[in-house]
Each structure stands twice: as structure tokens, then as C-alpha cells.
Amino acid sequence: MSRTCKYCGNVLEDGDNFCQKCGAVADSVQDNEPGMSAQANANVTNNFNQQQNTANSQAYAGKTSGIAIGGFVCSIVGLFVAGVILGIIAISLGAAALNHMKTFTEEKGKGLATAAIAIGVFDIIGAIVGAALIVGNLF
């Protein structure tokens, strides 16, 4: 009996430990329905995945990314306290938000994510320069 990857619908050969298309572990495969060809079963799986992706996209449509908001808030707070730490967090969250918005194109917040990255860089540079000035004044 042939098996199909439940994530991408790829038909697996006997003895495959991983899906050759998406890399999923062979434990995450499903046996094809009796009486159903492997390609027909793959089509059913692909249709299900497309429906899930559409539902997820609709859930994010028109909403501002929480990740972008978090990154922006960290970058603003980093201007006043813990600049290096919050700057790194802001850059990470901003980049994650931009990456997330590539998949969910209807989600808003690209400007916030970009600002989080820019201000996060400024946080880090400002903290380093500030520390250098303080240390320089001590000697």
C-alpha cells in the first residue's frame, strides 16, 4: 500500500523515511484510502492544505501584526533603558514580522516592523556610544 505525506500530499515510495518534497518524517504520513489512487489521495490532501492556508490568511486579513507591534514597542523602550538587549529583541521581532507578512500578505504592520528594525539598530548603536562616552569620562 502506498503512503502519502499529510503535509504536502507527495506520494512516498516504500522504505522512505522522509518525504522527498517537504522533508517531513515518514511518521507524519497517511496510508492512502482503500480504493483510492495515490494521486487522488494526494489531491485530497492538497485541497485540504489549500483550504487551511486560505482560512489562516483570512484570519490575519486586515489585522496589524502583533509581532510587529511588539518589536516596535521594544525598540521605543530600548531608547531609554536596556538599549542593547531591547534593540536585539526589536530587530528580531521586526524581521520575524516581515517574514510572517510574506506568507500572510493581507496582514498589516510592515511599517511598524521596519521601524522596529531601524530603531532597534539605533538602540544598539546609541547604547554602545553612550557606554563608550561614560567609560571615556571615567579615565
N, C-alpha and C positions, 0 to 999 in steps of 0.2 A: 504494500500500500504506500502510495507516495504521500509526502508531507508538504505543507505549505507554511511559510513564515507568517505568523499572525500580525506582524508589524508592516511588512511591505508586500506580502502576497506572493513572493518569489517561490517557485516550486523547487524543493530541495531534493537532491539525489540521495539515494540510500547511503548511509555512512557519513553524511555531512554532519559535522559538529557545530558549524556556524552557517548562517545564511550568507551566501556569496554576494548578495546585493546590499544588505544593510548591516551585516555583521552581528545580528542577534544570535544569542546562544541557541543551540538546537532544542533546548528545553522549552523555548518560547515559540514552538511551532505547534501547529494543529494538524491532526490527520484529516485528510480530505473526506468529505461526506461520502458515504457509500452511494454508488451510482452516479456520482458527480465527477466529471473530469478534473484533473489538477488545474487546468487553465480556468475552468468555470469557477472552481473554488477560489482561485486567486482573484478572479474578477469580483466575487462577492466580498472578499477581504478588502480589496482596493476600494470598492464602493463604500464600505463601512468606514474605512480610514478617511476618505474624502468627506463623508458626512461629519465625522468628528472634527476634522480640520475646519470645515465651514462653521460648525457650531462654536468652536473656540474663537474663530475670527469674529463672529457676531457678538460674542460675549465681551470682546475688547473694543468693539467698534465705538468710536466717539468718546471713549474714556481716556483720561490722562494717565499715563503710566505711573504707577506707584513707585516703581524703581527709580524713574527719572526724578520724581518729587523728592524721594529720599536722598538721592545724590545731590540735588540742588540744595536741600536743607543742610546736609553735611558740609557742603562747600561754603555756604554762608557762615555757619557756626565756626568753621575752621579759620575764618578770617580773624576771629577773636581769641579762640582757645584751641590748643592741640592741633596746630596747623598741619604738621606733617602727617599725623595719624588720620585726621579727618580729610585731609587732601587726598590721601591714598584711597580712602573709602569712597570719597566723592568721585574720583576718576574711575574707580572700579564699577560703581553703580551706574555712572553715566554711560560707560562703554557697554555694560550689560543691557541697559535700557535701549540703546541704539541697536544692539544686536537683536533684541527681542522685537523691536519695531520693524526689522527686516522681514520677520515672519508674519507678524500681525500688523499689516500695513495701515489698517484703519485706526489704530491706536494713536493717540495724540501725546505730545510731550517731547518731540525731537529737540525743540529749542531749550527746554529745561535740561535735557540730558547733555546737550552740547555745552550749555553754560556750566553745568556741574563739572565737566571735564576741564574747561578753561579756568574756572575759578579754583578748582582743585589744584591745578598746576601752580596758580598764583599763590595758593595757601602754602604749598611746599616751598616754593622759592622764597616767599616772604618769611616763613619760619626760619629757614636756613640763614638768610641775610640778617634777620633780627638776632639770631643766636650769635652770628659772627660779630655783629656790632657790640653786643653785650660782652662777649668774651674779649674783644679787642679793647674795650674800655676798662677791663679789669687789669690789664697789664700795661 
